[in-house]
């Protein structure tokens, strides 16, 4: 496809602890949303990008298409909302990831086919 060679429009820059928590969130989304065909492949694509090599500062740049960005936001938001306050450290990491993504209104506007 001609569009596949274009640079993804968004790069999520994650610290190592954020990348680990994002992986957990995406894996949980895959297991919970197994009946939704477009979700699993998109989440697996993002998981593949999370296996990249961080830069010299320990930052991993994850290129995301709009659909991948929406899946990532959904996974992180669901895990954040599901965790109880005794998981404060993990919730704080999830909040940092959410703060790096566009706002919820932008996410709602993205259509996944």
N, C-alpha and C positions, 0 to 999 in steps of 0.2 A: 504494500500500500504506500502511496506517496506520502501520506501524513506520518507514517511511522519514523521517517528519518528526521523529522523536525524535533527541535529541542523541547522537552516538556516545559510548560509555562510556569511551573512552580518548583522550587527546590526547598525541601524541608531540611534544615540543618539541625542535627541532633547530637547531643553529647552522648557518651557511652551509656550512662545510666538511662537516658531517655530512649535510646535505641532498644535496649533490653525490655523496657516496659512497653514500648510500642509493639514489639514482637509478641509479647504476651497478649496484648489487647487484640491484635490481628488474629492470632491463633484461636482465641476465645470466640471471636466473631465467626471464624470459619466453622467452628464446631457447633455454634448455636444457629447459624443461618445456612446449614447444609442444603436445605430445600430451595434456596434461592440461587439459581444457576449463575447469574452474572457476578455475584458477590465473591464466591470462592476464587475464581481465576484472578480477579482484580486484587484481592487480598494476598494471594500467593505471589503475584508480581511484586507487590510492595515488600513482602517478606524477602524476596530474592534481592531486592535493592538494599535491604537492611543488612545484608551479608557483605556489603562493600567494605573498603578499607578507609578508616578515618584519616583525616589529614594530620599534619604534624602537631596540631593543637588538640587532637582527639575528637574532632568534629566530623561527623559523617553527613555528607550532602546526599539527600535522597531525592532524585528527580521524580516528580509526580505529574501525571496527566490529571485533568479535572476529575475524572471518574475515580482514579486512584486516591486523589486527595480527599474526595468525599468518603470513600470507604475507610481511609485512615482516620478521618475526623470522627466518623460514626463509631469505629472500634474504640478509639481512645475515650470518647465521650461516654459510651456505654459502660466501660470499665470504671471510669471516674465516678459515674453516678451510682454504680453498684457497690463500690467499696464503702465500708463503714469508716467512721472517724478514727478508729484504732489503727487504720492503715494510712495514717497521715502522711508518712514519707512518700509512699507510692502515689497517693492522691496529689501531693505537691508536684511530683514529677509529671503526672498526667496533665495537671493544670498548666505546667510549663510548655508541654507539647501543644496543648490546645491554644495557648497564647501565641504560638508560632504559626498557626494555621489561620486562614481567613475566617471571618466571623460566621456565625450560624446562618445568617440570611444568605450569604454567598453560597454556603454549602447546600442549603435547600434549593437554590436555583439550578444546581447542577443535576442534569438528568442522566441516569444510567440506563442504557438500553439493554 
